[in-house]
Amino acid sequence: MTMNGPKLCKNLVAATGLPTVPVENELARLLGEAGLDPSRVTLEELREMMANYLQDIMLSINELGLLDYNSEVGA
């Protein structure tokens, strides 16, 4: 059985181990920016959204000089 929508979002929030309210707020913001309906979001849509989110974070960290991404990945 495929999980989607609110149950999927709830499980994602719980799996972070972080305080619930800030994670729920950030997830709602990201879903809205991606044009995804939280009541119908699928696992694949959530994966793609989170991959983009993580890539954006890594680029921001690299731009700030907090991490030399190229040396970390052996490039």
C-alpha positions, 0 to 999 in steps of 0.5 A: 500500500502506497502512503501519500498525503497527510500520512506521508507528511506526518511520517516525514516530520516524525522521521526527522527527530526534530521539533515538530512545529518548525519542521511542519512549517518548513514542509508546508512552505516547501510544498506551497513553493513547489505547487504541491497539495499536502493532502495529495502529495506522493512519495515521488513528488516529496522525494523530488522536492526534498532533493531540490531543497537539499541541493539548494541548501548545499549550494547556499552553504558552498556560496557562503564558504562554510563548506568546500563541496568540491573537496568533500566529494573528492572532485 
